[in-house]
Amino acid sequence: MADLLIELFSEEIPARMQAKAREDLKSLITNGLVEAGLTYASAGAFSTPRRLVLSVEGLTAESKPVREERKGPRTDAPAAALEGFLRSTGLSKDQLEVRDDKKAQVYFAVIEKPGRAAATIIAEVLEATIRNFPWPKSMRWGNGSLRWVRPLQSILCLLSDEAGAHVVPLSVDGIAAGNTTEGHRFLGAGRFSVQGFDDYVVKLKRASVVLDSAEREAAIWQGAQNLAFAAGMEVVPDNGLLAEVAGLVEWPVPLMGRIGEAFLGLPPEVLQTSMKEHQKFFSVKNPKTGRIEGFVTVANTETADHGETILKGNQKVLSARLSDAKFFWENDLRVAKAGMEEWLDGLKSVTFHNKLGSQADRIARIAALAREIAPLVGADADLAEQAAKLAKADLRSAMVGEFPELQGLMGMYYAREAGLPEAVALAARDHYSPLGPTDTVPTEPVSVAVALADKIDTLTGFWWHNEKPTGSKDPFALRRAALGAMRLIIDNSVRCSLLEIILEGYEPLDLKLRWEIESEERTADKEAAERLGVPESVFQEWRSKLAADKRLKSGPSDFEKRLFSMDFSNVPHPGSNLLAFFHDRLKVFLKDQGIRHDIIDACLAMPGNDDLTLLVKRAEALAAFLKTEDGTNLLQGFKRANNILSQAEAKDGVEYSYGADPKFAETDAERALFTALDAAEAAIQPAMKAEDFAAAMAAMAQLRAPTDAFFNAVQVNAENPIIRRNRLNLLHRIRAICSGVADLTKVDG
Amino acid sequence: MVDAPKAPRSFQEIILRLQNYWAAQGCAVLQPYDMEVGAGTFHPATTLRSLGSKPWAAAYVQPSRRPTDGRYGENPNRLQHYYQYQVIIKPSPSNLQDLYLGSLQAIGIDMGLHDIRFVEDDWESPTLGAWGLGWEVWCDGMEVSQFTYFQQVGGHDCRPVSGELTYGLERLAMYVLGVDHVMDMPFNDPAAPIPLTYGDIFRQTEEEYSRHNFDGADTAQLLRHFEDAEAECQRLLGFAPLDPKTGKTIIMAHPAYDQTIKASHLFNLLDARGVISVTERQAYIGRVRALAKKCADAFRQTEAGQDAPAEANA
């Protein structure tokens, strides 16, 4: 058994790449070793800004020998066959064995691959790993052609066992592996040699390098907390920043400073963002005032003046940065208090998308849509419209220009400072949400209206111009917008027809359609038809209908709405197309919540499938139902009934739908099923009316025993045609009752 | 490591120390390029000479103009005209980071007191069709230099790779000299018979150029000049390589590149005058980049830009 230590020493590796690089190094090397026939007990990967390190313990000294026998041609086969066999095995004729095989003599090749020394394998695997390392971005340097994240300076590759430690002979682009490394850039004292991993860690620490990033993180966090605690303050936790800072230093030395009095009036997020983004500072809060009043910076070195110069320098940079922020804040407040007109005006000249006009055009569309959505989500229409108009005003503010990640949040502060209603301020902050599957969903009705309108407008706009996501390409984040809209609806239990909202979203775009339709230019037909995704002839038909429609001149007509909600069977049109996209996203979303694809399909097949809240309720109930024993058994009963019925209907060319009469029942099982169906119907109807799917399905579950008993006792296709028809009509009742809840034919199993 | 030298006392002393330091490292100390450029990278000693395989080492001060950064001399650290110190070495030596740290020591930054960090910053110049990987160098949290390994310039792969160092001189000097407002920075020795501050020399010009850049420049004329420079660059590159008068192959790569520099600066001025919309912006940048690429193509055909013949035993 041996231990392996690898260190790839380079110029500074970007902090954000280190975690993945550690994992990649570990998996590439260990997989390579295992594939080559070695085994190992454990492996650990480490990184600092200047090194990637792998330690493998309990490595076998050599790979197992492999013996392979291959049967070749008969000895009396044509010469070409033998030549081919020799070529494929790489042997010569006298190395082959001749053996008796049944009736003939046959050549056999015995290929012995002896075990290979670990060092040989390591050298190969390490070189291949270095040459093919999956850095997100890599570079060449000097005269070389090797690629690495930044210039690779040295390779340490040491294999140690009871006999001692040996350098694994290896050279990549002129860099020969050795047993030396160096410590901290400023605090270390030149190169030193190491004997193995434990020795390496100890000597690195002596040379002011903490190898393990987790240890550096812990030291930073502990040090920062101690500094803050001593001053009666507390550090604001930020794990992302902690990991990044740990990737920027080999010898972390936290230092704490105070933010100048002049800047304490800035919103805490501004202070935090400025300090984090520009300076990688942690924010320090004063629990007595609740304000951010200090910072912790993490130096990479110890100095004779205990960091005083470093802290002073950092403080100076921070003051310059915060002076800028304060200047922005004060200027922005002036504009906000004057009604934000300057920003709204400015948004007219900011292009949102060249086919969808300016940000101001977009805001106008969102505001109109938010008005329509407001009553559906319990918001005041005027307030929703006002909020939508102002929600994106902060995009023109100087602060958001500097810190784009503060969009929305600044809008909230500015709306409050301008004395606007709190609902308007919150909508500015929250209307971008939710941004992902785990992001918080707004609940304030005005925020919900604006957020929903924002997302629907994005979707209808890009859909209208046929800018749809394809494969992995989704440049306008339309999948995210659809997921956001869905979560807004579902989490808030909003009851609405999504298709109607989508059509509202198309309304302003319809103006363009109307222009195209009314246009004298016949040549526009083709283009407009293409845009709508319909054949030119269909488009011309619409045009003549619209031309006859007197209401056209007086604003958006119902006719146009109908135009988009019309079902052109298999002809895609923007409205239904977008709804299908929503359904696809919903499937992905629900699948993540453990609801199977086929269950969702069974619910999607029901009417009202653009009411997502209802759809989800139904799917959840069905999923729960199918998890019960009654549920799975009833599903079988339903399928059996449906199959028998479908076959009979296909054979007889009629539909068995009504007229099942208990008086033709011959057996108790049949009569019991009649009774059970009556009882189930009586219970299911009111439950469905109340949209209580769970209750409906519980009632449905009562059908399981009588249905099973029926199938056990009764031959459906009886000799007597009257009895047969009666039984088929009875099966129809099972099908009808079950199908009223969901389309169970779509469910697997 | 040698002991840190005495602290410099003026802006010009910092420049002189950098000049001496890089001269001692074997760089040719060049003079600024005699045209208006946005950054030291535009100097043909960097842009063009980073192409081809011939070794190169140069250092120089480059006055740089960023018309949109004008603040009438009032902002403590924003100027529309400022100085960059540029070092370019091809192929990049393996100890370039150490050489760079040596230059910081030369201007009085004591590594025993300060915190120097190399923080990821990838460099890209869309107008030059160039990019590289490297860092911004922090001294106590302040960005004092840009450090880049060129990967591509003018659309050409850099083989070998050049190492480029860019120091923002005013900011660096203000930090070293402990000055809070750039205009208060001593330009020459404060003990000289006639001590001059940065403001004595540049406050008035910052005012004048700020007004010029934001309000004075004639946009119609700038647009014409842009078109002229673009046309002239292409015209110069359209000449047959063989010069009938001398019978030599003379490709006018540098004169054509001058026109690219002009077009780039004119674009910056137009941008400052606020007459270029967001959508047009990309188109203008693309036009300048197309010129830069053509100049790079042309330079690669010249003697200075060609690949040296491979060594026999290489």
Interface residues (C-beta under 8 A of the other chain):
Chain A: E11 E12 P14 A15 R16 P49 K137 S138 M139 R140 W141 G142 N143 G144 V149 R150 P151 Q153 R185 F186 L248 Q279 T297 A299 N300 T301 T303 A304 D305 G307 T309 I310 K312 G313 N314 K316 V317 L318 A320 S349 V350 T351 N354
Chain B: P76 N77 P91 S92 P93 S94 Q97 M111 G112 L113 H114 D115 I116 R117 F118 V119 E120 D122 G132 L133 G134 W135 C139 D140 G141 M142 Y149 Q151 C158 R159 P160 V161 G163 Y175 S277 V278 T279
